[in-house]
Amino acid sequence: MARTLDPDSFGFLVTDLARLLRNEADQRFKDAGCDMTHGEGRVLAHAARAGTVRQNVLAERMGIEAMTLSGLLDRLETRELVKRTPDPADRRAKLISVTEEADALLDKVQQVSAGIRTDLAGEFPDADWQQFTIMLKAVRDRLLTMRADGQANAA
């Protein structure tokens, strides 16, 4: 018996939007000569925003597995866009920092990202787009609260 599942349900829509946004960013990064993937750009942007930060903390902030982050950092480190240094407080831990070589690329990443946002918002009145982003943030905050509550209850 075939089941009918709504392809426009919240979960499907969010997953489709995330996939399509990654694909669009990958293409625009390529077109802009950035030579990086959406995932690498996301890591670079998060690392730049965080300053010097432990690798495990960066993974947690980004909501990705440590091994996934490690592979992305390997590629960025090979290109001398980030560096990993031992944490003086715990030599087993690594500190991540963005290098000066990353500055020009970060500027391009911001330009590409701004272009995507502008193109996506283009047909919507400004007030609607602002309300949409407010609602997305509220959903994100609710999910974070649910996660924290679940972890607190499990302890």
Rosetta constraint file for C-alpha pairs under 8 A:
AtomPair CA 7 CA 12 HARMONIC 5.81 0.50
AtomPair CA 7 CA 13 HARMONIC 7.34 0.50
AtomPair CA 8 CA 12 HARMONIC 5.98 0.50
AtomPair CA 8 CA 13 HARMONIC 5.63 0.50
AtomPair CA 9 CA 13 HARMONIC 6.07 0.50
AtomPair CA 10 CA 14 HARMONIC 6.12 0.50
AtomPair CA 11 CA 15 HARMONIC 6.12 0.50
AtomPair CA 12 CA 16 HARMONIC 6.01 0.50
AtomPair CA 13 CA 17 HARMONIC 5.99 0.50
AtomPair CA 14 CA 18 HARMONIC 6.13 0.50
AtomPair CA 15 CA 19 HARMONIC 6.23 0.50
AtomPair CA 16 CA 20 HARMONIC 6.04 0.50
AtomPair CA 17 CA 21 HARMONIC 5.89 0.50
AtomPair CA 18 CA 22 HARMONIC 6.16 0.50
AtomPair CA 19 CA 23 HARMONIC 6.27 0.50
AtomPair CA 20 CA 24 HARMONIC 6.08 0.50
AtomPair CA 21 CA 25 HARMONIC 6.05 0.50
AtomPair CA 22 CA 26 HARMONIC 6.06 0.50
AtomPair CA 22 CA 38 HARMONIC 5.73 0.50
AtomPair CA 22 CA 39 HARMONIC 7.93 0.50
AtomPair CA 23 CA 27 HARMONIC 6.28 0.50
AtomPair CA 23 CA 38 HARMONIC 7.79 0.50
AtomPair CA 24 CA 28 HARMONIC 6.14 0.50
AtomPair CA 24 CA 116 HARMONIC 7.96 0.50
AtomPair CA 25 CA 29 HARMONIC 5.89 0.50
AtomPair CA 25 CA 37 HARMONIC 7.60 0.50
AtomPair CA 25 CA 38 HARMONIC 5.69 0.50
AtomPair CA 25 CA 112 HARMONIC 7.48 0.50
AtomPair CA 25 CA 113 HARMONIC 7.34 0.50
AtomPair CA 25 CA 116 HARMONIC 7.58 0.50
AtomPair CA 26 CA 30 HARMONIC 6.21 0.50
AtomPair CA 26 CA 36 HARMONIC 7.37 0.50
AtomPair CA 26 CA 37 HARMONIC 5.18 0.50
AtomPair CA 26 CA 38 HARMONIC 5.28 0.50
AtomPair CA 27 CA 31 HARMONIC 6.11 0.50
AtomPair CA 28 CA 32 HARMONIC 6.00 0.50
AtomPair CA 28 CA 112 HARMONIC 6.58 0.50
AtomPair CA 29 CA 33 HARMONIC 6.25 0.50
AtomPair CA 29 CA 34 HARMONIC 5.06 0.50
AtomPair CA 29 CA 35 HARMONIC 6.65 0.50
AtomPair CA 29 CA 36 HARMONIC 6.48 0.50
AtomPair CA 29 CA 37 HARMONIC 7.04 0.50
AtomPair CA 29 CA 38 HARMONIC 7.69 0.50
AtomPair CA 29 CA 109 HARMONIC 7.27 0.50
AtomPair CA 29 CA 112 HARMONIC 6.79 0.50
AtomPair CA 30 CA 34 HARMONIC 5.79 0.50
AtomPair CA 30 CA 35 HARMONIC 5.76 0.50
AtomPair CA 30 CA 36 HARMONIC 7.09 0.50
AtomPair CA 32 CA 108 HARMONIC 7.59 0.50
AtomPair CA 32 CA 112 HARMONIC 7.67 0.50
AtomPair CA 34 CA 105 HARMONIC 6.65 0.50
AtomPair CA 34 CA 108 HARMONIC 7.07 0.50
AtomPair CA 34 CA 109 HARMONIC 7.57 0.50
AtomPair CA 36 CA 40 HARMONIC 6.02 0.50
AtomPair CA 36 CA 41 HARMONIC 6.57 0.50
AtomPair CA 37 CA 41 HARMONIC 6.18 0.50
AtomPair CA 38 CA 42 HARMONIC 6.02 0.50
AtomPair CA 39 CA 43 HARMONIC 6.25 0.50
AtomPair CA 39 CA 72 HARMONIC 7.29 0.50
AtomPair CA 40 CA 44 HARMONIC 6.11 0.50
AtomPair CA 40 CA 72 HARMONIC 5.86 0.50
AtomPair CA 40 CA 73 HARMONIC 7.76 0.50
AtomPair CA 40 CA 76 HARMONIC 7.10 0.50
AtomPair CA 41 CA 45 HARMONIC 6.05 0.50
AtomPair CA 41 CA 106 HARMONIC 7.86 0.50
AtomPair CA 41 CA 109 HARMONIC 6.63 0.50
AtomPair CA 42 CA 46 HARMONIC 6.09 0.50
AtomPair CA 43 CA 47 HARMONIC 5.97 0.50
AtomPair CA 43 CA 62 HARMONIC 7.91 0.50
AtomPair CA 43 CA 69 HARMONIC 7.68 0.50
AtomPair CA 43 CA 72 HARMONIC 7.38 0.50
AtomPair CA 43 CA 73 HARMONIC 7.67 0.50
AtomPair CA 44 CA 48 HARMONIC 6.05 0.50
AtomPair CA 44 CA 76 HARMONIC 7.93 0.50
AtomPair CA 44 CA 81 HARMONIC 7.90 0.50
AtomPair CA 44 CA 82 HARMONIC 7.71 0.50
AtomPair CA 44 CA 98 HARMONIC 7.21 0.50
AtomPair CA 44 CA 106 HARMONIC 7.42 0.50
AtomPair CA 45 CA 49 HARMONIC 6.14 0.50
AtomPair CA 45 CA 106 HARMONIC 6.93 0.50
AtomPair CA 46 CA 50 HARMONIC 6.06 0.50
AtomPair CA 46 CA 58 HARMONIC 7.52 0.50
AtomPair CA 46 CA 62 HARMONIC 7.43 0.50
AtomPair CA 47 CA 51 HARMONIC 6.06 0.50
AtomPair CA 47 CA 52 HARMONIC 7.40 0.50
AtomPair CA 47 CA 53 HARMONIC 7.40 0.50
AtomPair CA 47 CA 58 HARMONIC 7.09 0.50
AtomPair CA 47 CA 96 HARMONIC 7.11 0.50
AtomPair CA 47 CA 97 HARMONIC 6.48 0.50
AtomPair CA 47 CA 98 HARMONIC 6.41 0.50
AtomPair CA 48 CA 97 HARMONIC 7.25 0.50
AtomPair CA 48 CA 98 HARMONIC 5.81 0.50
AtomPair CA 50 CA 58 HARMONIC 7.88 0.50
AtomPair CA 51 CA 97 HARMONIC 6.15 0.50
AtomPair CA 51 CA 98 HARMONIC 7.43 0.50
AtomPair CA 52 CA 95 HARMONIC 6.23 0.50
AtomPair CA 52 CA 96 HARMONIC 5.48 0.50
AtomPair CA 52 CA 97 HARMONIC 4.65 0.50
AtomPair CA 52 CA 98 HARMONIC 7.68 0.50
AtomPair CA 53 CA 57 HARMONIC 6.72 0.50
AtomPair CA 53 CA 58 HARMONIC 6.53 0.50
AtomPair CA 53 CA 95 HARMONIC 5.29 0.50
AtomPair CA 53 CA 96 HARMONIC 5.31 0.50
AtomPair CA 53 CA 97 HARMONIC 6.79 0.50
AtomPair CA 54 CA 58 HARMONIC 6.28 0.50
AtomPair CA 54 CA 87 HARMONIC 7.56 0.50
AtomPair CA 54 CA 93 HARMONIC 6.80 0.50
AtomPair CA 54 CA 94 HARMONIC 5.66 0.50
AtomPair CA 54 CA 95 HARMONIC 4.36 0.50
AtomPair CA 54 CA 96 HARMONIC 5.93 0.50
AtomPair CA 55 CA 59 HARMONIC 6.30 0.50
AtomPair CA 55 CA 66 HARMONIC 7.66 0.50
AtomPair CA 55 CA 93 HARMONIC 7.31 0.50
AtomPair CA 55 CA 94 HARMONIC 5.73 0.50
AtomPair CA 55 CA 95 HARMONIC 5.85 0.50
AtomPair CA 55 CA 96 HARMONIC 5.90 0.50
AtomPair CA 56 CA 60 HARMONIC 6.24 0.50
AtomPair CA 56 CA 66 HARMONIC 6.21 0.50
AtomPair CA 57 CA 61 HARMONIC 6.14 0.50
AtomPair CA 58 CA 62 HARMONIC 6.15 0.50
AtomPair CA 59 CA 63 HARMONIC 6.01 0.50
AtomPair CA 59 CA 64 HARMONIC 5.31 0.50
AtomPair CA 59 CA 65 HARMONIC 6.16 0.50
AtomPair CA 59 CA 66 HARMONIC 5.57 0.50
AtomPair CA 59 CA 69 HARMONIC 6.14 0.50
AtomPair CA 60 CA 64 HARMONIC 6.40 0.50
AtomPair CA 60 CA 65 HARMONIC 7.60 0.50
AtomPair CA 60 CA 66 HARMONIC 7.98 0.50
AtomPair CA 64 CA 68 HARMONIC 6.59 0.50
AtomPair CA 64 CA 69 HARMONIC 6.78 0.50
AtomPair CA 65 CA 69 HARMONIC 6.39 0.50
AtomPair CA 66 CA 70 HARMONIC 6.05 0.50
AtomPair CA 67 CA 71 HARMONIC 6.41 0.50
AtomPair CA 68 CA 72 HARMONIC 6.54 0.50
AtomPair CA 69 CA 73 HARMONIC 6.01 0.50
AtomPair CA 70 CA 74 HARMONIC 6.07 0.50
AtomPair CA 71 CA 75 HARMONIC 6.60 0.50
AtomPair CA 72 CA 76 HARMONIC 6.37 0.50
AtomPair CA 73 CA 77 HARMONIC 5.76 0.50
AtomPair CA 73 CA 82 HARMONIC 7.26 0.50
AtomPair CA 74 CA 78 HARMONIC 6.11 0.50
AtomPair CA 75 CA 79 HARMONIC 6.54 0.50
AtomPair CA 76 CA 80 HARMONIC 6.32 0.50
AtomPair CA 76 CA 81 HARMONIC 5.29 0.50
AtomPair CA 76 CA 82 HARMONIC 5.85 0.50
AtomPair CA 77 CA 81 HARMONIC 5.64 0.50
AtomPair CA 77 CA 82 HARMONIC 4.94 0.50
AtomPair CA 77 CA 83 HARMONIC 5.72 0.50
AtomPair CA 77 CA 84 HARMONIC 7.74 0.50
AtomPair CA 80 CA 99 HARMONIC 6.95 0.50
AtomPair CA 80 CA 101 HARMONIC 6.87 0.50
AtomPair CA 80 CA 102 HARMONIC 7.80 0.50
AtomPair CA 81 CA 98 HARMONIC 5.99 0.50
AtomPair CA 81 CA 99 HARMONIC 5.27 0.50
AtomPair CA 81 CA 100 HARMONIC 7.50 0.50
AtomPair CA 81 CA 101 HARMONIC 5.73 0.50
AtomPair CA 81 CA 102 HARMONIC 4.77 0.50
AtomPair CA 82 CA 96 HARMONIC 6.77 0.50
AtomPair CA 82 CA 97 HARMONIC 5.55 0.50
AtomPair CA 82 CA 98 HARMONIC 4.33 0.50
AtomPair CA 82 CA 99 HARMONIC 5.23 0.50
AtomPair CA 82 CA 102 HARMONIC 7.43 0.50
AtomPair CA 83 CA 96 HARMONIC 5.83 0.50
AtomPair CA 83 CA 97 HARMONIC 5.54 0.50
AtomPair CA 83 CA 98 HARMONIC 6.44 0.50
AtomPair CA 83 CA 99 HARMONIC 6.76 0.50
AtomPair CA 84 CA 94 HARMONIC 5.85 0.50
AtomPair CA 84 CA 95 HARMONIC 5.41 0.50
AtomPair CA 84 CA 96 HARMONIC 4.82 0.50
AtomPair CA 84 CA 97 HARMONIC 6.72 0.50
AtomPair CA 85 CA 94 HARMONIC 5.43 0.50
AtomPair CA 85 CA 95 HARMONIC 5.17 0.50
AtomPair CA 85 CA 96 HARMONIC 6.77 0.50
AtomPair CA 86 CA 90 HARMONIC 7.45 0.50
AtomPair CA 86 CA 91 HARMONIC 5.19 0.50
AtomPair CA 86 CA 92 HARMONIC 6.94 0.50
AtomPair CA 86 CA 93 HARMONIC 6.04 0.50
AtomPair CA 86 CA 94 HARMONIC 4.66 0.50
AtomPair CA 86 CA 95 HARMONIC 6.01 0.50
AtomPair CA 87 CA 91 HARMONIC 5.19 0.50
AtomPair CA 87 CA 92 HARMONIC 7.31 0.50
AtomPair CA 87 CA 93 HARMONIC 5.48 0.50
AtomPair CA 87 CA 94 HARMONIC 5.34 0.50
AtomPair CA 87 CA 95 HARMONIC 5.56 0.50
AtomPair CA 98 CA 102 HARMONIC 6.52 0.50
AtomPair CA 99 CA 103 HARMONIC 7.48 0.50
AtomPair CA 101 CA 105 HARMONIC 7.78 0.50
AtomPair CA 102 CA 106 HARMONIC 5.96 0.50
AtomPair CA 103 CA 107 HARMONIC 6.32 0.50
AtomPair CA 104 CA 108 HARMONIC 6.50 0.50
AtomPair CA 105 CA 109 HARMONIC 6.15 0.50
AtomPair CA 106 CA 110 HARMONIC 6.13 0.50
AtomPair CA 107 CA 111 HARMONIC 6.25 0.50
AtomPair CA 108 CA 112 HARMONIC 6.10 0.50
AtomPair CA 109 CA 113 HARMONIC 6.03 0.50
AtomPair CA 110 CA 114 HARMONIC 5.98 0.50
AtomPair CA 111 CA 115 HARMONIC 6.14 0.50
AtomPair CA 112 CA 116 HARMONIC 6.31 0.50
AtomPair CA 113 CA 117 HARMONIC 6.28 0.50
AtomPair CA 114 CA 118 HARMONIC 6.09 0.50
AtomPair CA 115 CA 119 HARMONIC 6.10 0.50
AtomPair CA 116 CA 120 HARMONIC 6.06 0.50
AtomPair CA 117 CA 121 HARMONIC 6.01 0.50
AtomPair CA 118 CA 122 HARMONIC 5.80 0.50
AtomPair CA 121 CA 125 HARMONIC 7.88 0.50
AtomPair CA 121 CA 126 HARMONIC 7.74 0.50
AtomPair CA 121 CA 129 HARMONIC 6.26 0.50
AtomPair CA 124 CA 128 HARMONIC 6.21 0.50
AtomPair CA 124 CA 129 HARMONIC 6.08 0.50
AtomPair CA 125 CA 129 HARMONIC 6.42 0.50
AtomPair CA 126 CA 130 HARMONIC 6.11 0.50
AtomPair CA 127 CA 131 HARMONIC 6.11 0.50
AtomPair CA 128 CA 132 HARMONIC 6.06 0.50
AtomPair CA 129 CA 133 HARMONIC 6.30 0.50
AtomPair CA 130 CA 134 HARMONIC 6.18 0.50
AtomPair CA 131 CA 135 HARMONIC 6.14 0.50
AtomPair CA 132 CA 136 HARMONIC 6.22 0.50
AtomPair CA 133 CA 137 HARMONIC 6.16 0.50
AtomPair CA 134 CA 138 HARMONIC 6.22 0.50
AtomPair CA 135 CA 139 HARMONIC 6.21 0.50
AtomPair CA 136 CA 140 HARMONIC 6.18 0.50
AtomPair CA 137 CA 141 HARMONIC 6.02 0.50
AtomPair CA 138 CA 142 HARMONIC 6.06 0.50
AtomPair CA 139 CA 143 HARMONIC 6.20 0.50
AtomPair CA 140 CA 144 HARMONIC 6.22 0.50
AtomPair CA 141 CA 145 HARMONIC 6.14 0.50
AtomPair CA 142 CA 146 HARMONIC 6.11 0.50
AtomPair CA 143 CA 147 HARMONIC 6.11 0.50
AtomPair CA 144 CA 148 HARMONIC 6.13 0.50
AtomPair CA 145 CA 149 HARMONIC 6.00 0.50
AtomPair CA 146 CA 150 HARMONIC 6.05 0.50
AtomPair CA 147 CA 151 HARMONIC 6.18 0.50
AtomPair CA 148 CA 152 HARMONIC 6.09 0.50
AtomPair CA 149 CA 153 HARMONIC 6.10 0.50
AtomPair CA 150 CA 154 HARMONIC 6.14 0.50
AtomPair CA 151 CA 155 HARMONIC 6.37 0.50
